[in-house]
């Protein structure tokens, strides 16, 4: 059986930071749908976001990336930190569940082990194209799958709150920074990028205003090509101006929807 | 001698979370000046923001408030969490300085004590009216004082980076949420609130646009009163509409400067 980080922290506790971990909220977009990646650990009946412990030799950002890869097979995600969560009630559910969990490891652990104390969770979110992802679930997970953000299963600890705070941060972020480069085809129509923004913001956006504001940022360029989507409908295609797009990522490109 | 939280964590290590602490970036505004509160610990030659350890019985928000009060005498501050900082290089400076520091306590501590490991810092910022604050410095601080944000002294660890990230978050925040209620007199002129926004954003704002956008949010109300500031200058006074202001704090009141 493949070793998990739960086993590792029990065997090598001195290699990990105590009382602090990372939780990754992995959002996925595909064709007008926004989902979030959740896992259901074997020993438990509820779902969680994917998270894990931090090694003393790595930064919290490196931990977020290592955990995303080791527990889901996802690589090179652009993680954005949004906030940390920490209060003593986290350990009530946490310690009960952690005890069920550690039983799986087969390692004898005392009831007052420090990993049953309260952990501060540093939350990261990312946004990816979910149709392109091949999920590889972890050793101790019964399931790992995408859930629509408006139809989530029962969640453990404060993970529902963590997801809602991540979504708030993502929505604030896209009012200030460009998105779409890895979420749309290389060439796309205005209705396609319009749907992307509407889906993530969770609200309708006026067509004209949207197009006007987006064009004003300079991050997209109109091509001399159309896409045939019906007998009488051939909207123009657009692509990102990568230089302006990267500038926007660096310095902001306010859309203020 | 009054006991400090450094002493307490050495005497009662089991009462504190390990490897995670809070750092408070306390911004102060007064009459066109933006400052930040820094302390200079007795054993060290550089300055730091004010921070401290988290008790297992309190949330990270409660810790931020307790530390602000115990180390600076500041009460009832509205703290906003902005981000966490964590990487192994934090412990290089950190452990050297922490060792100088623990010598002060007179308590014998081994060289490999866990408090010399790397700590994840959860950053909070707040904004207050600095002319109304009576600072009470901590037991182990040589100095604790306000510094202009564009003229900071030499700072320890990554605290310069922490302050710059806090300022970025504050600036993003005021584009979406109202500020000013505790920073201006009950009645104020448009030039006064205009200066407040310009000072915090660190850039000039067009007079007309500023007034138009601010009035459009409904958070300020024009009074039928003027302020006499010169023989021929009597600008109108304004006050906040507290209900609209609170609504804005809850749901946002986009100014997008």
Interface residues (C-beta under 8 A of the other chain):
Chain A: X17 X18 X19 X20 X54 X56 X57 X58 X59 X60 X61 X62 X81 X83 X84 X85 X86 X87 X88 X114 X117 X118 X120 X122 X172 X176 X254 X256
Chain B: X17 X18 X19 X20 X54 X56 X57 X58 X59 X60 X61 X62 X81 X83 X84 X85 X86 X87 X88 X114 X117 X118 X120 X122 X172 X176 X254 X256
